[in-house]
Amino acid sequence: MNRFVIAEPRKCIGCNTCMAACTEAHKKQGLQAHPRLTVMRIGDDTGPVLCHQCEDAPCARVCPVNAITHAADAILLDEQACIGCKMCALACPFGAITPSGTGIAGVAGIATATPSHSAALDPLLAWDIGVRSVAVKCDLCAFSGDGPACVRVCPTAALYAADADATRQAAAVKRTLAAAAPVSPETPLASLEGLDP
């Protein structure tokens, strides 16, 4: 079973600390600075969206160069192998993969205007002159022995890392609670009313 990060929207306050920590951790490793998770706001609710590390990852299945692979109990992306085709972003059912690139503006002290693209172009398909766009997705901070940076910095513990052991423990607790719950003859039938077979 793959390791993954669980996000609890009820605890999220929308502070974006997780996104900032993700950016900094990856920048220090020489990887794309774009955050690997996005805090979404819908009305008054907020919650981080990130890669679910799917067991049968659609992103890995569609990658034409095998830049996305299953390794170390996670779905990992090799930014050097990525050709920027965006197929993985289209295949991800959670919208957790974002094309991103590093611009040439300011490289080697050369001050140039940031290249731009048409506002009418869909952001997923947009590209800028001089920017090599690659896929960016959560890698669980595989380069760090401390685990995902977003989990470490979340002030409300809305994010936490899970693995096979954590999943087994959670299931055992739920089974114990379910077995100990009082059941009356009316409860099971009342909870099924209105459902079509």
C-alpha positions as CSV (number, residue, x, y, z in Angstrom):
1,M,0.0,0.0,0.0
2,N,1.2,3.5,-0.9
3,R,1.9,6.1,1.8
4,F,-0.2,9.3,1.4
5,V,-1.1,12.5,3.2
6,I,-4.6,12.9,4.5
7,A,-6.2,16.3,4.6
8,E,-9.0,17.2,7.0
9,P,-10.9,20.2,5.7
10,R,-12.7,20.7,9.0
11,K,-9.4,21.5,10.7
12,C,-8.0,23.7,7.8
13,I,-8.0,27.4,8.4
14,G,-6.8,28.3,5.0
15,C,-3.5,29.9,6.1
16,N,-1.5,28.4,3.2
17,T,1.4,27.6,5.5
18,C,1.5,24.1,4.0
19,M,1.9,25.5,0.5
20,A,4.7,27.8,1.6
21,A,6.5,25.0,3.4
22,C,6.2,22.8,0.3
23,T,7.6,25.5,-2.0
24,E,10.6,26.2,0.3
25,A,11.4,22.5,0.9
26,H,11.4,21.7,-2.9
27,K,13.3,24.9,-3.8
28,K,16.1,23.9,-1.4
29,Q,16.4,20.6,-3.3
30,G,16.7,22.3,-6.7
31,L,13.2,21.1,-7.7
32,Q,10.3,23.1,-9.1
33,A,9.2,25.7,-6.6
34,H,5.5,25.3,-7.4
35,P,3.7,23.9,-4.3
36,R,2.6,20.3,-4.6
37,L,-0.7,21.0,-2.9
38,T,-3.4,23.6,-3.3
39,V,-5.5,25.1,-0.6
40,M,-9.0,25.4,-2.1
41,R,-11.6,27.8,-0.9
42,I,-15.3,27.1,-1.5
43,G,-17.5,29.6,0.3
44,D,-16.3,29.8,3.9
45,D,-14.7,26.3,3.8
46,T,-11.0,25.6,3.0
47,G,-9.1,22.4,2.4
48,P,-5.8,21.3,0.9
49,V,-6.0,19.1,-2.3
50,L,-3.0,17.0,-3.0
51,C,-1.9,13.7,-4.7
52,H,-3.7,10.7,-3.3
53,Q,-0.8,8.4,-4.3
54,C,-3.3,6.1,-6.1
55,E,-2.4,2.4,-6.1
56,D,-3.2,2.1,-9.8
57,A,-2.2,5.7,-10.6
58,P,-3.8,7.0,-13.8
59,C,-1.1,9.6,-14.1
60,A,1.6,6.9,-14.3
61,R,-0.4,4.8,-16.8
62,V,-0.6,7.7,-19.3
63,C,3.0,9.0,-19.0
64,P,4.6,8.3,-22.4
65,V,8.2,8.5,-21.0
66,N,7.6,6.7,-17.6
67,A,8.5,9.8,-15.7
68,I,5.9,8.9,-13.1
69,T,6.5,5.6,-11.4
70,H,5.6,3.5,-8.4
71,A,8.5,3.4,-6.0
72,A,9.2,3.5,-2.3
73,D,5.5,3.0,-1.5
74,A,4.5,6.2,-3.4
75,I,3.9,7.5,-6.9
76,L,7.0,9.5,-7.7
77,L,7.8,11.9,-10.6
78,D,11.2,12.4,-12.2
79,E,11.2,16.0,-13.2
80,Q,14.3,15.5,-15.4
81,A,12.5,12.7,-17.4
82,C,9.3,14.7,-17.7
83,I,8.6,16.1,-21.2
84,G,5.8,18.4,-20.1
85,C,3.1,16.8,-22.2
86,K,0.5,17.4,-19.5
87,M,-1.2,14.0,-20.0
88,C,-0.8,13.2,-16.3
89,A,-2.6,16.4,-15.3
90,L,-5.5,15.5,-17.5
91,A,-5.7,12.0,-16.2
92,C,-5.5,12.8,-12.5
93,P,-9.1,12.6,-11.1
94,F,-8.2,14.9,-8.2
95,G,-6.6,17.8,-10.1
96,A,-3.5,17.2,-8.0
97,I,-0.9,17.6,-10.8
98,T,0.1,21.0,-12.1
99,P,2.3,21.9,-15.0
100,S,4.9,24.4,-13.9
101,G,8.2,25.7,-15.1
102,T,11.1,28.0,-14.2
103,G,11.3,31.1,-16.4
104,I,14.5,32.6,-17.9
105,A,13.7,36.1,-16.6
106,G,16.7,37.2,-14.5
107,V,18.8,34.1,-15.1
108,A,22.6,35.0,-14.8
109,G,21.7,38.6,-13.8
110,I,20.0,39.3,-17.1
111,A,16.9,41.4,-16.4
112,T,14.3,40.5,-19.0
113,A,10.5,40.9,-19.0
114,T,8.6,37.8,-17.9
115,P,7.2,36.1,-21.0
116,S,3.4,36.0,-21.2
117,H,0.7,34.1,-23.0
118,S,-2.8,34.8,-24.2
119,A,-5.4,35.2,-21.4
120,A,-7.8,33.3,-23.6
121,L,-5.6,30.2,-23.4
122,D,-6.7,27.5,-20.8
123,P,-4.1,27.7,-18.0
124,L,-3.5,23.9,-18.3
125,L,-2.4,24.4,-21.9
126,A,-0.7,27.7,-21.5
127,W,3.1,27.9,-22.2
128,D,5.7,30.7,-22.0
129,I,8.6,31.3,-24.3
130,G,11.8,30.1,-22.7
131,V,10.1,28.1,-19.9
132,R,10.4,24.3,-19.8
133,S,7.2,23.2,-18.2
134,V,7.1,19.9,-16.2
135,A,4.5,18.1,-14.1
136,V,4.5,18.9,-10.4
137,K,2.9,16.6,-7.9
138,C,3.3,15.6,-4.3
139,D,6.4,13.4,-3.7
140,L,5.8,13.1,0.1
141,C,9.1,15.0,0.4
142,A,10.9,11.7,-0.4
143,F,14.2,13.6,-0.1
144,S,13.6,14.3,3.6
145,G,13.8,11.9,6.5
146,D,11.4,14.1,8.4
147,G,8.4,13.3,6.1
148,P,6.3,15.8,4.2
149,A,7.0,19.4,5.0
150,C,3.3,20.3,4.8
151,V,2.4,17.9,7.6
152,R,5.2,19.2,9.9
153,V,4.2,22.9,9.6
154,C,0.3,22.7,9.6
155,P,-0.7,24.8,12.7
156,T,-4.0,22.9,13.1
157,A,-2.9,19.4,12.3
158,A,-5.2,19.3,9.3
159,L,-2.6,17.2,7.4
160,Y,-1.1,14.0,8.5
161,A,0.9,11.3,6.9
162,A,-0.6,7.8,6.6
163,D,0.9,4.4,5.7
164,A,-0.2,0.8,5.9
165,D,0.2,0.6,9.7
166,A,-1.8,3.8,10.3
167,T,-4.6,2.5,8.0
168,R,-4.7,-0.9,9.8
169,Q,-4.8,0.9,13.2
170,A,-7.7,3.2,12.0
171,A,-9.6,0.2,10.7
172,A,-9.2,-1.7,13.9
173,V,-10.4,1.2,16.0
174,K,-13.5,1.6,13.7
175,R,-14.3,-2.1,13.9
176,T,-14.0,-2.0,17.7
177,L,-16.3,1.0,17.9
178,A,-18.8,-0.6,15.5
179,A,-18.8,-3.8,17.5
180,A,-19.3,-2.0,20.8
181,A,-22.1,0.3,19.5
182,P,-25.5,-0.4,20.9
183,V,-28.0,-1.6,18.3
184,S,-31.7,-1.6,18.7
185,P,-34.1,-3.4,16.4
186,E,-35.4,-0.1,15.0
187,T,-32.1,1.5,14.2
188,P,-30.9,-0.6,11.2
189,L,-34.3,-0.4,9.5
190,A,-34.8,3.3,10.2
191,S,-31.4,4.1,8.7
192,L,-32.4,2.3,5.4
193,E,-35.8,4.0,4.9
194,G,-36.1,5.8,1.6
195,L,-33.3,3.9,-0.1
196,D,-34.1,2.0,-3.2
197,P,-32.8,-1.6,-3.4
